[in-house]
Amino acid sequence: MPRLPGLLVGLVLFGIGIGLMVEADMGLAPWEALHQGIADQLGLQIGTVSILLGIPILALWWPLGERPGIGTVLNVVLIGVATNITIDVIPTAESIPIQLAMMFGGVVVIGLGSATYLSADLGAGPRDGLMTGLHHRFGWSIRRARTAIELAVLVLGWALGGTIGLGTVVFALGIGPIIQSFLRLVDREDRVGRQRRARLEVDGVLGE
């Protein structure tokens, strides 16, 4: 798929997947739980909070030495808009089988969306850029930076009333393998792999 259309499709799919998990009401990924908690406190839509929160997160990039691309800007807007539309269109699940189907479906769709927009290689999302910024600025491993951010966001989201549950666990355990599987299908030019190898050559500490 051409890079810009792939980016757009991937971001929209990501937002749809979040919307499905919200309407499944079985638990969200850490960032989405935070968005939901803030949305509940302020009376806003979860996608709107995602957009608004993306702006100060981007501001944190500058002292960390990260620079946005077109994919970064589109990430801020499109995922939130797609999330809001999905929540408006799809009703909340009312039975456990439907909840499970929507929750698992949401995780899979997020995985496909992630692989599709990552393969476009047109700029990291605000939250991924925060992770890589901490990695480059302070010498943290990617694993340490990602874990620290996700745990902090999860606790804050839970404290604000975000939905934590089975979906949170399924997302945490399943999203990595799902993205990796879809990347084999959509990233035929191995852009993500080349980017990762380039970082390894520069930093030498990606997996530490």
FIZA-67714 format. One line per 2 residues: number of its first residue (from 0); their letters; for each residue x, y, z of N, C-alpha, C. Coordinates in pm, whole numbers. Each point is the difference from the previous one (the first is absolute). Layout:
residues N
NUM	A	X Y Z X Y Z X Y Z | ...
end
This chain:
residues 208
0	MP	85 -119 0 -85 119 0 89 125 0 | -31 102 -84 77 125 3 4 59 140
2	RL	105 77 29 27 39 138 -108 89 61 | -39 108 -67 -98 91 60 -137 -66 15
4	PG	-53 -66 -104 -127 -72 21 10 -106 110 | 114 -68 7 18 -100 105 -3 63 138
6	LL	63 117 11 -3 72 127 -143 36 39 | -76 55 -94 -137 42 29 -89 -118 39
8	VG	11 -109 -78 -80 -120 30 37 -56 137 | 130 -5 29 45 -54 127 -50 79 119
10	LV	4 133 -10 -44 85 110 -151 -13 23 | -76 -6 -109 -145 -16 13 -33 -135 63
12	LF	68 -106 -45 -23 -132 60 34 0 149 | 108 68 36 39 8 140 -113 62 82
14	GI	-55 110 -50 -110 67 70 -124 -87 9 | -30 -73 -107 -116 -91 2 20 -109 105
16	GI	122 -53 8 28 -103 99 -18 50 142 | 43 124 25 -20 58 134 -149 13 30
18	GL	-76 48 -99 -144 14 18 -67 -132 32 | 42 -107 -67 -56 -133 27 29 -43 144
20	MV	122 26 47 35 -39 137 -79 83 102 | -21 128 -30 -79 83 90 -142 -54 11
22	EA	-61 -33 -113 -138 -47 0 -12 -143 52 | 110 -75 1 -2 -133 61 -6 9 152
24	DM	56 108 56 -4 27 144 61 -114 81 | 115 -48 -46 69 -107 72 143 37 36
26	GL	35 127 -14 135 43 32 71 56 -122 | 79 104 22 69 69 -108 151 -7 19
28	AP	71 30 -108 145 16 9 31 118 91 | 120 6 60 31 105 98 -30 142 -48
30	WE	46 39 -118 -24 136 -46 -149 28 -20 | -72 -99 -51 -143 21 -24 -77 6 133
32	AL	47 -75 100 -61 10 133 19 140 56 | 120 57 -22 26 137 45 -90 98 -74
34	HQ	-10 -16 -132 -87 88 -78 -144 -9 48 | -45 -122 26 -137 -20 45 -22 63 137
36	GI	97 -17 91 -12 58 132 -9 152 -6 | 85 61 -82 -5 146 -15 -132 42 -65
38	AD	-43 -76 -101 -125 31 -69 -118 -2 97 | -3 -100 86 -108 -11 98 1 118 98
40	QL	120 42 39 12 110 95 -42 134 -62 | 27 18 -129 -23 128 -65 -127 3 -85
42	GL	-64 -115 -16 -119 -6 -82 27 12 -149 | 115 -50 -43 39 3 -141 -5 -140 -59
44	QI	11 -9 -133 12 -130 -66 143 -49 13 | 17 -131 8 133 -57 20 95 35 -114
46	GT	-52 0 -123 84 36 -114 44 145 5 | -85 86 49 34 142 14 114 17 100
48	VS	-7 -73 111 108 5 99 130 -51 -60 | -9 -106 -82 119 -53 -67 67 108 -85
50	IL	-80 76 -73 53 108 -84 63 109 86 | -74 45 103 47 110 83 125 -37 79
52	LG	7 -123 49 115 -44 77 123 -18 -89 | -24 -29 -127 112 -16 -92 83 126 -16
54	IP	-63 116 18 71 127 -20 107 23 106 | -32 -7 131 107 16 100 104 -111 -4
56	IL	-42 -121 -40 98 -108 -13 101 34 -109 | -48 57 -111 90 43 -106 95 109 49
58	AL	-49 88 87 86 106 53 118 -57 79 | -22 -118 62 107 -64 76 109 -57 -90
60	WW	-32 -16 -130 100 -54 -93 121 91 -13 | -21 131 -1 108 93 -33 117 -8 95
62	PL	-22 4 133 117 -14 88 61 -140 -4 | -76 -96 -51 52 -137 -10 71 -25 -133
64	GE	-4 98 -90 73 -11 -126 -74 -72 -111 | -129 -28 18 -78 -66 -104 -64 105 -92
66	RP	-23 -37 -125 -61 91 -96 -117 -70 -70 | -114 67 -11 -117 -63 -61 8 -7 -152
68	GI	-79 -92 -57 -17 -9 -145 -148 16 -31 | -34 -12 -127 -141 13 -38 -86 -106 68
70	GT	59 -120 19 -73 -106 68 -31 34 145 | 87 77 62 -21 41 139 -122 90 11
72	VL	-8 100 -87 -112 95 2 -131 -71 -32 | 0 -83 -104 -121 -72 -37 -41 -98 109
74	NV	99 -58 68 -29 -91 112 -82 69 107 | 40 122 35 -70 75 105 -148 16 -34
76	VL	-29 32 -127 -137 34 -39 -83 -121 -37 | 51 -83 -90 -84 -104 -61 -42 -110 97
78	IG	89 -42 88 -37 -106 94 -115 46 90 | 10 122 51 -106 51 86 -132 15 -71
80	VA	4 51 -123 -123 17 -77 -64 -135 -31 | 83 -97 -43 -53 -133 -31 -57 -68 124
82	TN	63 23 115 -52 -56 126 -137 57 32 | -13 131 -8 -128 64 29 -111 -49 -92
84	IT	29 -9 -129 -102 -44 -97 -42 -144 28 | 98 -87 30 -31 -140 28 -89 -12 122
86	ID	30 75 106 -81 -5 122 -141 51 -27 | -11 102 -85 -133 54 -33 -83 -99 -83
88	VI	67 -79 -84 -71 -88 -93 -32 -136 61 | 93 -54 78 -15 -136 53 -52 5 143
90	PT	-109 -68 30 -56 2 136 86 -82 96 | -13 30 127 72 -75 103 -52 -144 4
92	AE	92 -95 10 -37 -142 4 -82 -29 125 | -101 -85 -16 -91 -29 111 2 -145 46
94	SI	84 -81 -61 12 -139 45 147 -38 -4 | 36 -97 83 141 -38 11 58 -49 -133
96	PI	-71 -86 -78 58 -42 -128 30 118 -93 | -90 97 -5 23 117 -86 113 85 57
98	QL	5 14 132 110 74 62 136 -63 -36 | 8 -131 13 125 -70 -31 38 17 -146
100	AM	-99 -15 -88 27 14 -144 50 140 -33 | -64 103 57 41 137 -27 135 31 61
102	MF	26 -55 120 128 25 64 115 -62 -78 | -14 -130 -33 105 -67 -77 13 62 -139
104	GG	-115 32 -61 3 64 -131 70 135 5 | -24 76 108 66 129 15 151 -14 8
106	VV	48 -97 77 144 -21 12 61 -37 -135 | -67 -87 -74 50 -41 -132 2 118 -97
108	VI	-106 80 1 -7 116 -91 107 103 37 | 22 21 129 108 90 42 135 -52 -48
110	GL	20 -132 11 124 -60 -47 21 20 -149 | -107 -21 -78 9 20 -145 26 147 -31
112	GS	-72 88 68 21 143 -22 141 43 34 | 52 -50 112 136 33 41 102 -44 -105
114	AT	-12 -125 -45 94 -52 -99 -8 81 -130 | -121 38 -38 -18 72 -126 60 140 6
116	YL	-25 72 111 56 136 4 149 -1 32 | 47 -98 76 144 -10 26 77 -31 -129
118	SA	-58 -84 -85 68 -37 -124 13 118 -96 | -85 103 18 12 119 -84 125 80 34
120	DL	47 -11 126 124 66 44 -1 150 -31 | -109 68 41 -12 144 -25 -6 81 129
122	GA	49 -58 107 3 73 127 -70 -77 111 | 64 -5 116 -57 -71 114 -117 77 59
124	GP	-90 -71 68 -107 66 73 56 71 122 | -76 94 57 50 77 114 48 -86 116
126	RD	-74 -106 31 35 -83 116 121 -87 -29 | 12 -51 -124 120 -76 -36 123 90 -2
128	GL	-18 124 -46 111 94 -2 48 36 139 | -92 6 96 38 24 138 88 -113 51
130	MT	-36 -122 -36 78 -117 40 141 4 -59 | 10 23 -131 132 2 -64 80 122 45
132	GL	-70 110 33 70 118 50 69 -27 134 | -70 -68 91 60 -38 128 118 -94 -22
134	HH	-17 -89 -97 108 -96 -33 126 74 -45 | -16 94 -91 116 71 -54 56 104 98
136	RF	-87 68 73 45 111 86 67 -49 126 | -55 -106 62 51 -45 129 70 -135 -5
138	GW	6 -61 -117 69 -128 -13 -79 -118 52 | -131 20 27 -83 -113 40 -17 -95 -117
140	SI	-11 -129 30 -35 -94 -106 -145 27 -43 | -32 -41 -123 -138 14 -48 -96 -72 94
142	RR	41 -119 44 -85 -79 89 -28 75 130 | 104 57 58 -17 73 126 -88 124 -19
144	AR	25 74 -106 -77 121 -25 -147 -33 -23 | -26 -102 -84 -138 -38 -31 -72 -49 126
146	TA	69 -85 79 -63 -55 120 -32 111 101 | 94 91 21 -20 108 97 -119 88 -41
148	IE	-6 34 -128 -109 85 -48 -134 -71 12 | -6 -125 -45 -125 -74 0 -53 -22 142
150	LA	91 -32 93 -44 -22 138 -51 130 64 | 71 109 -24 -42 129 56 -135 42 -57
152	VL	-17 -19 -130 -125 38 -66 -114 -90 48 | 28 -130 17 -102 -94 45 -51 37 139
154	VL	92 29 91 -40 36 137 -80 129 0 | 44 100 -77 -71 127 -6 -138 -18 -62
156	GW	-7 -79 -106 -129 -27 -64 -97 -69 94 | 50 -99 73 -85 -70 98 -48 96 109
158	AL	88 87 47 -37 95 105 -107 97 -46 | -2 30 -129 -98 94 -55 -130 -70 -44
160	GG	-5 -131 15 -122 -71 -32 -1 -70 -135 | 116 -10 -64 7 -73 -127 -26 -148 20
162	TI	-51 -66 -105 -37 -141 9 123 -90 -9 | 28 -73 106 109 -97 5 -61 -138 20
164	GL	39 -97 -82 -59 -132 14 65 -100 -92 | -78 -99 -43 52 -105 -86 58 56 -128
166	GT	-65 100 -57 50 59 -124 138 61 17 | 27 54 118 132 58 28 107 -108 -5
168	VV	-31 -115 61 95 -112 3 20 -57 -141 | -111 -20 -71 9 -55 -137 81 93 -88
170	FA	-22 130 13 76 96 -80 149 -8 33 | 32 1 130 139 -2 42 74 -123 -51
172	LG	-66 -115 7 65 -126 -40 -5 -25 -150 | -105 51 -65 -22 -37 -140 43 99 -104
174	IG	11 129 35 20 100 -104 135 -15 -71 | 105 -35 75 131 -17 -62 3 -109 -106
176	PI	-41 -124 35 -3 -106 -101 -93 30 -117 | -113 67 27 -94 32 -108 63 99 -98
178	IQ	63 104 52 66 98 -88 109 -68 -81 | 80 -84 65 108 -68 -70 -54 -87 -113
180	SF	-110 -69 25 -59 -86 -103 -50 82 -118 | -69 111 28 -52 84 -108 111 71 -77
182	LR	110 33 69 111 66 -69 55 -88 -112 | -3 -131 20 48 -90 -104 -84 12 -126
184	LV	-127 38 16 -91 12 -114 6 138 -64 | 7 105 82 -14 136 -55 135 70 -21
186	DR	105 -47 67 130 67 -12 93 -83 -87 | -40 -20 -125 78 -84 -91 139 60 -28
188	ED	13 133 11 130 64 -24 85 6 127 | -52 -52 109 72 -8 128 48 137 47
190	RV	-85 104 -13 39 133 47 21 0 150 | -91 -66 73 13 -4 146 126 -73 42
192	GR	30 -110 -66 120 -75 33 127 79 -28 | 3 71 -113 117 82 -33 18 113 99
194	QR	-111 60 41 6 109 98 53 -52 133 | -48 -117 42 46 -57 127 148 -33 -7
196	RA	45 -58 -113 142 -34 -12 87 124 0 | -51 109 -60 76 126 0 16 53 143
198	RL	-106 -12 80 9 45 139 97 -87 79 | -2 -129 -29 93 -90 68 144 39 -29
200	EV	28 36 -124 135 37 -40 43 129 71 | -94 93 17 33 127 61 10 -13 152
202	DG	-98 -69 59 -10 -2 146 65 -121 65 | -19 -116 -61 59 -120 55 -62 -50 127
204	VL	-117 58 39 -58 -37 128 -149 -25 -9 | -52 -20 -120 -144 -10 -18 -62 -109 85
206	GE	62 -115 11 -62 -110 73 51 -16 141 | 80 94 49 56 -17 134 -99 34 108
end
